Amino acid sequence: MLGYTIFLLVISLSVFNLEDNAAKGLLNLLNVVLIIVPLVSIVFSTIYIYNSAEFMELLVSQPLKRKNIWLSLFFGLASSLAIAFFVGTGIPILLYAATDTGLILGAMGLLLSVIFVSIAMLAAVLTRDKAKGIGVAILLWLYFSLLFDGILLFVLFQFDDYPIEKAIIILSSLNPIDLGRILILLKMDISAIMGYTGAIVKDFFGSSQGFSFALFCLLLWCLIPTWFSLRKFNRKDL
């Protein structure tokens, strides 16, 4: 965790000190927030849960509610990764680029840290096999960060003769990384490089209602996988 914090701090300080324009520095940090942060969050959390399996069995044998054990694990992992991101990236953003764009970038990084902890816990509770669980976690990260946009682009080209803007908005809400990317790039006002998906949903997510809808979807991404993982853990035979 300390290594992750130092890595983010070095990257963030380097980006802002090498660029005269703070906006360019934020743009360079975009890939860190959208790719590195979810990857570290989901892999670290999955490995931690499997390594803590024997300790959790000990806790379950005590007069403790499984709900409290699982939620404590979630809040511990989520808060640790969120604090690491805030120290490594959030503080440099506040020092060098405390603008609306910088604050949105920092907020998306914190939300994605929590979301991918939630997804990691769901992946880990579904299987006992450590290698399989870590593989599922990495596949989920690949899907959300790389494969989803390709699938969405395929759908767009296949149904480009139909009015599917509303469907694209719904599909975009099924990927937290995509939602974070759209919100950040809209604040940066560089829609020309947002890609086909971002250009289509710009009018919706650029409004206050669309922005609120995106934040609501991101909060659901924090809660729903956690709820399913908690339900599975309560019924799981350890």
FENGI-V565816 format. One record per residue. N is the residue number from 1. RES is the residue in one small letter. PHI is phi in degrees with one decimal (999 if undefined). PSI is psi in radians with two decimals (999 if undefined). OMEGA is omega in degrees with one decimal (* if undefined). Layout:
BEGIN
n: [N	N]
res: [RES	RES]
phi: [PHI	PHI]
psi: [PSI	PSI]
omega: [OMEGA	OMEGA]
END
This chain:
BEGIN
n: [1	2	3	4	5	6	7	8	9	10	11	12	13	14	15	16	17	18	19	20	21	22	23	24	25	26	27	28	29	30	31	32	33	34	35	36	37	38	39	40	41	42	43	44	45	46	47	48	49	50	51	52	53	54	55	56	57	58	59	60	61	62	63	64	65	66	67	68	69	70	71	72	73	74	75	76	77	78	79	80	81	82	83	84	85	86	87	88	89	90	91	92	93	94	95	96	97	98	99	100	101	102	103	104	105	106	107	108	109	110	111	112	113	114	115	116	117	118	119	120	121	122	123	124	125	126	127	128	129	130	131	132	133	134	135	136	137	138	139	140	141	142	143	144	145	146	147	148	149	150	151	152	153	154	155	156	157	158	159	160	161	162	163	164	165	166	167	168	169	170	171	172	173	174	175	176	177	178	179	180	181	182	183	184	185	186	187	188	189	190	191	192	193	194	195	196	197	198	199	200	201	202	203	204	205	206	207	208	209	210	211	212	213	214	215	216	217	218	219	220	221	222	223	224	225	226	227	228	229	230	231	232	233	234	235	236	237	238]
res: [m	l	g	y	t	i	f	l	l	v	i	s	l	s	v	f	n	l	e	d	n	a	a	k	g	l	l	n	l	l	n	v	v	l	i	i	v	p	l	v	s	i	v	f	s	t	i	y	i	y	n	s	a	e	f	m	e	l	l	v	s	q	p	l	k	r	k	n	i	w	l	s	l	f	f	g	l	a	s	s	l	a	i	a	f	f	v	g	t	g	i	p	i	l	l	y	a	a	t	d	t	g	l	i	l	g	a	m	g	l	l	l	s	v	i	f	v	s	i	a	m	l	a	a	v	l	t	r	d	k	a	k	g	i	g	v	a	i	l	l	w	l	y	f	s	l	l	f	d	g	i	l	l	f	v	l	f	q	f	d	d	y	p	i	e	k	a	i	i	i	l	s	s	l	n	p	i	d	l	g	r	i	l	i	l	l	k	m	d	i	s	a	i	m	g	y	t	g	a	i	v	k	d	f	f	g	s	s	q	g	f	s	f	a	l	f	c	l	l	l	w	c	l	i	p	t	w	f	s	l	r	k	f	n	r	k	d	l]
phi: [999	-64.8	-62.4	-62.3	-63.5	-64.9	-59.5	-63.1	-65.0	-64.4	-61.0	-65.6	-65.1	-63.8	-61.8	-73.6	-81.1	-84.6	-109.1	-74.1	-96.9	-64.0	-63.0	-66.1	-63.1	-64.6	-64.8	-68.4	-77.2	-58.3	-66.0	-64.1	-68.6	-88.3	-120.2	-69.0	-61.4	-61.0	-62.4	-64.3	-61.8	-75.3	-72.7	-60.4	-65.0	-63.3	-62.7	-61.9	-63.9	-66.9	-70.5	-97.3	-59.2	-66.4	-65.5	-66.0	-61.8	-64.0	-65.6	-64.4	-72.8	-88.6	-74.4	-124.8	-73.5	-59.5	-57.8	-66.5	-63.9	-68.6	-68.6	-64.2	-62.7	-62.5	-65.7	-64.7	-65.8	-63.1	-67.7	-63.2	-69.6	-67.1	-64.9	-60.2	-66.2	-64.0	-68.4	-77.1	-122.7	-63.6	-64.3	-58.7	-63.8	-65.1	-79.1	-106.2	-147.8	-81.8	-107.3	-59.1	-64.3	-63.9	-66.7	-63.8	-60.7	-65.5	-64.2	-65.5	-62.5	-65.4	-64.7	-66.5	-60.9	-68.2	-60.4	-79.0	-67.1	-60.3	-66.0	-63.3	-66.4	-66.1	-64.7	-72.5	-79.1	-79.6	-143.1	-81.5	-72.7	-64.9	-62.2	-65.3	-63.5	-66.1	-62.1	-62.7	-61.7	-67.3	-63.4	-63.8	-63.9	-61.2	-63.3	-69.9	-90.1	-125.0	-72.3	-60.3	-63.5	-64.9	-63.6	-65.0	-65.2	-60.8	-62.3	-61.6	-70.2	-71.3	-119.5	-68.8	-85.6	-114.0	-77.7	-112.9	-59.0	-64.5	-65.4	-65.5	-62.0	-65.0	-64.6	-63.2	-70.2	-84.6	-133.1	-63.0	-66.4	-63.7	-61.9	-62.8	-61.5	-62.6	-64.8	-67.5	-68.4	-64.1	-68.1	-76.7	57.9	-127.6	-62.6	-65.1	-108.2	-75.5	91.8	-62.6	-60.6	-62.7	-64.5	-67.5	-94.4	-60.1	-62.2	-78.3	-73.3	-74.4	-86.1	-65.2	-66.2	-65.5	-63.7	-64.1	-62.6	-64.2	-63.3	-63.0	-63.3	-65.6	-65.3	-62.5	-64.8	-74.8	-88.6	-64.8	-61.2	-64.4	-64.6	-65.7	-66.5	-64.2	-62.5	-66.9	-66.0	-63.4	-100.1	-78.0	-87.3	-81.5]
psi: [-0.72	-0.69	-0.71	-0.75	-0.80	-0.69	-0.84	-0.69	-0.76	-0.79	-0.81	-0.82	-0.67	-0.77	-0.80	-0.54	-0.41	-0.33	2.30	-0.53	2.14	-0.56	-0.68	-0.64	-0.71	-0.66	-0.67	-0.53	-0.21	-0.80	-0.57	-0.78	-0.68	-0.33	-0.95	-0.79	-0.87	-0.69	-0.88	-0.72	-0.81	-0.67	-0.82	-0.78	-0.73	-0.83	-0.73	-0.74	-0.76	-0.67	-0.36	0.19	-0.80	-0.66	-0.69	-0.64	-0.68	-0.74	-0.68	-0.55	-0.23	2.89	1.11	2.49	2.39	-0.63	-0.78	-0.67	-0.84	-0.75	-0.60	-0.71	-0.74	-0.88	-0.59	-0.84	-0.81	-0.77	-0.66	-0.83	-0.61	-0.73	-0.72	-0.74	-0.72	-0.76	-0.75	-0.60	-0.67	-0.80	-0.80	-0.64	-0.75	-0.56	-0.67	-0.48	1.09	1.03	3.11	-0.70	-0.77	-0.71	-0.69	-0.74	-0.77	-0.72	-0.70	-0.67	-0.73	-0.77	-0.73	-0.57	-0.82	-0.74	-0.78	-0.32	-0.76	-0.78	-0.67	-0.70	-0.64	-0.74	-0.68	-0.59	-0.25	-0.35	2.54	-0.48	2.13	-0.81	-0.73	-0.73	-0.75	-0.67	-0.73	-0.72	-0.77	-0.68	-0.67	-0.72	-0.75	-0.71	-0.87	-0.61	-0.50	-0.91	-0.58	-0.79	-0.63	-0.75	-0.74	-0.70	-0.68	-0.77	-0.72	-0.77	-0.59	-0.55	0.57	-0.27	-0.04	2.67	1.59	0.37	-0.77	-0.66	-0.66	-0.66	-0.76	-0.77	-0.66	-0.57	-0.20	0.04	1.92	-0.59	-0.71	-0.73	-0.78	-0.73	-0.78	-0.80	-0.71	-0.82	-0.53	-0.70	-0.54	-0.24	0.79	0.95	-0.29	-0.45	0.24	-0.32	3.01	-0.77	-0.86	-0.65	-0.66	-0.70	0.13	-0.77	-0.61	-0.94	-0.29	-0.28	2.87	-0.63	-0.72	-0.69	-0.76	-0.68	-0.73	-0.76	-0.67	-0.74	-0.69	-0.67	-0.67	-0.64	-0.47	-0.66	-0.76	-0.88	-0.60	-0.72	-0.76	-0.71	-0.67	-0.74	-0.73	-0.72	-0.65	-0.53	-0.07	2.41	1.84	999]
omega: [177.0	177.1	177.2	179.1	-179.6	178.0	179.0	-179.2	179.3	179.3	-176.2	179.8	178.7	-178.6	-176.8	-179.9	178.3	-178.6	176.3	-178.6	-178.5	179.8	177.1	177.5	177.4	179.0	177.7	178.6	-176.3	-179.1	177.0	-177.7	-173.3	-176.3	-175.2	-177.4	176.5	-179.0	-179.0	-177.9	-175.0	-178.9	-179.5	-177.7	-180.0	179.6	-178.9	-178.9	179.3	179.2	-179.8	-174.5	-178.3	178.3	178.4	176.2	177.4	179.8	-179.7	179.3	177.9	178.7	179.4	177.5	177.8	179.0	-179.2	179.7	-175.3	179.8	176.0	176.4	179.0	-178.2	177.4	179.1	-177.4	-178.9	179.2	-179.5	177.5	177.9	177.8	178.1	-178.6	179.8	-175.0	-176.5	-176.5	-179.5	174.4	177.3	178.4	-179.1	-172.4	-173.6	-179.5	179.0	176.6	179.6	179.6	179.2	176.8	178.8	178.6	179.2	179.0	177.8	178.1	-180.0	179.9	175.9	-178.9	-177.9	-175.9	166.6	178.4	178.9	179.3	-179.9	176.4	179.4	-176.3	-175.9	-177.1	-177.6	178.1	-175.1	-175.9	-179.1	179.2	-179.9	178.0	177.1	177.5	179.7	-179.5	177.3	177.1	177.2	177.8	-179.9	-176.4	-173.8	-173.6	-170.4	-174.4	-179.5	177.3	177.5	-179.5	178.3	176.3	178.3	180.0	-179.1	-179.3	-176.4	-176.6	178.0	-176.7	176.6	-173.8	-178.3	179.8	178.4	179.2	177.4	179.1	179.9	179.2	179.8	178.8	179.1	-178.5	179.0	178.4	177.6	178.7	179.0	-178.7	-177.8	-179.5	-177.4	174.6	177.4	178.1	179.1	178.0	-175.3	-178.7	-178.6	-177.8	-176.9	-174.3	-179.0	-178.3	-179.7	-178.2	-174.9	-177.1	-177.0	-178.8	-176.1	177.1	178.7	179.9	178.3	178.3	178.7	178.5	178.2	179.9	178.2	178.0	178.4	178.8	176.7	175.6	177.6	174.9	-170.2	-171.7	177.4	177.8	179.6	179.0	179.2	177.3	178.8	179.2	-178.4	179.5	-177.3	-173.5	175.6	-178.7	*]
END
